[in-house]
Amino acid sequence: MCKYLFRASLVLLFALNLVHGQASKDAGNKNADLPFAPGFNIGGLDKSADPCTDFYQYACGNWIKNNPIPPDYTDWISFNQIQEYNYAVMRVVLEKSAANDPRRDAIDRKIGDFYSACMDEEALNKKGVAPLKPELDRIAAVTTRAQFLAALARVSLLGVSPLFSEGVGPDLHDSTHNIATIDQGGLTLPDRDYYLKDDPDMVTIRQAVNDHIKKMFALIGQTPEQSAQSAAAVMKIETELARSAMDRTLRRDPASRDHAMTIAELEKIAPSFGFERYFAAVGAPRFAKLNVGNPDFFTRVNALIDSIPLESWKTYLAWQLLNGSATALSDDIVQEDFKFQQALTGQQQLQARWKRCVNATDAALGEALGQRYVEKTFGEDGKRRMLKMVDALEKALKEDIGGLPWMTDTTKKQAQIKLAAIRNKIGFPDRWRDYGKLEIERGDMLGNVQRAAIFEGNRVLQKIGKPVDNTEWAITPPTVNAYYSGERNEIVFPAGILQPPFFDRSMDDAINLGGIGLVIGHELTHGFDDEGRKFDAQGNLRDWWTAKDGEEFEKRAGCIADEYSGFTAVDDLKLNGRLTLGENTADNGGARIALMALHELMRESKQDANKLIDGFTPDQRFFLGYGRVWCENITPEILRLSVRVDPHSPGRWRINGVVQNMPEFQKAFGCKAGRPMVSEKACRVW
């Protein structure tokens, strides 16, 4: 397939000199004190299970038994294990930076003083809610709707985004330039359905959030009668916002969120918002047009602004500010906030303060902390080698597209052009963000959070109307995740995810291609899933498919949607195959191209396809490596929540849903027709 594939794939054995347990053998070993990031282990298998009956149980059974959910998590999966390792790395960085050493440079002063302010729980408890009082008083002083809208803008500047969301991103029809965006929002609960449906658990959660709002208002000084009235006002407004919102499954279609208009046109459909004054108040530059994600939402909420009493709106805005600021306040507020999270997610124990402070520092100063994280974990060599591996997977996808029997040459040509144009971002940005103008004070936690939000909000707003910066990242280097952006036609793999079990340099190619190789394939396939396929090579929302090929795609995508809709997540709750369609398509496509890359590597290096390691062939180990990545323990509460709002399927179905569609799996494990892991009507798009 490609003369560079063997060389590129060798990085699976030798690349990414990341610190983990094996790093203790490295020369210099500046990270010997850091914990082991666990990778693939044959002991995690449940060999008493039949892989052809339930491959998830076979690949994960003993891992699940031996890895209960820690009390400060809602689930336990490879992402969380890596996160624990990353926490330890960042803690070392931040505790060193927090030591008030006059020799610290600007980066260490910023991240160290932020972390120090967060860790000073005694000072936070002495202050109580006082740091938030000036902003609450500002809201309480509102007497007119114009003043309310000014207060709304102020709270938005503080990073809370009440009532609706706003942002800046590439113009859907001119991806080289940025455009302002606004969209539905303003809810405390995870989704509109939590306000509107009468499923028993949703009714329970509605009561829990109502009680939580009452307790939070009581903690800032309201009487029981006042706090009950406040909670009722908030719930009434948020229920109306939920009724005005679009279903998240419908929103998967980019066309449903494509509504460019001028400010004047927006003011015609929602005059009570006063958007021209609003954007001036948040400091946005003047602009000709913006994209309105859900115009119906603003039309409906416009009527609410006039019909709902001003005092109720003030209460709602105060709640949004209090709720959004809770984690930066005293322990009584933090504990009450966590009690509600427990009801929603089943998490047993609040994270240790140092972990919460690591998260807060990453959120406020992610690319400053990210520089220090990368110095300890990744480096330029890892970045170069990872790019070579991405190249190998792109070549596999190119071959896959070229061989599709259902797609015409016309569309194949456009697909290959788009694939060739995908931008690859690996490890960390080429240019780091400058936080020089952000003021961080050592003893002012809430102030630091607010100033960081204002700093970031202003940075984003100033991009309106300007060319898109293709060097910019949407997540920070320590993040344990990866993504594909259709508007930018790029894949992004931060350093945070590039370690065991996704990549483990002590393991064979098959295990690693089942891990990070499949994740790379997954992200590449997102460019051609039900959402990504609607963007062209430049990131513009444009239909580049022939009508016939579009119909053929939808037929095959419909097969996957129907298949996953038949999977039961918990009790009688089934997956939403339409909501999870993009991720399921990417899982299935990513698995095929990663396995193709493995086979090409083995051909070029003349590896024996039947060579056994721990009793398993390379193909079997590929699937076992994939299974290890998605082994999962999860609370019933978070499982129910994720099925309703998460576009990803639960771990069991990310594994079994893929393998039952793959003849390669069935051949590898000798599965006969009629077995559960052999789908009678196997689905395939890519």
Secondary structure, DSSP 8 states (H G I E B T S, - for coil): --TTHHHHHTHHHH-----SGGGGGSSS-TTTTS-------GGG--TTS-TTT-HHHHHHHHHHHH----TT-SEEEHHHHHHHHHHHHHHHHHHHHHS--TT--HHHHHHHHHHHHHH-HHHHHHHTTGGGHHHHHHHHT--SHHHHHHHHHHHHHTT---SEEEEEEEETTEEEEEEEEEEE---SSSSTHHHH---HHHHHHHHHHHHHHHHHHHHTT--HHHHHHHHHHHHHHHHHHHHHS--TTGGGSGGGG--EE-HHHHHHH-GGG-HHHHHHHTT----S-EEES-HHHHHHHHHHHHHS-HHHHHHHHHHHHHHHHGGGS-HHHHHHHHHHHHHHH---S---HHHHHHHHHHHHHHHHHHHHHHHHH-HHHHHHHHHHHHHHHHHHHHHHHHT-SSS-HHHHHHHHHHHHH-EEEEES-SS----TT----TT-HHHHHHHHHHHHHHHHHTTTTSB--TT--SS-TT-S--EEETTTTEEEEEGGGSSTTT--TTS-HHHHIIIIIHHHHHHHHHTTSTTGGGB-TTS-B---S-HHHHHHHHHHHHHHHHHHHT-EEETTEE--TTTTHHHHHHHHHHHHHHHHHHHHHHHHTT--TT--BTTB-HHHHHHHHHHHHH-EEE-HHHHHHHHHH-SS--HHHHHHHHHTT-HHHHHHHT--TTSTTS-TT-----
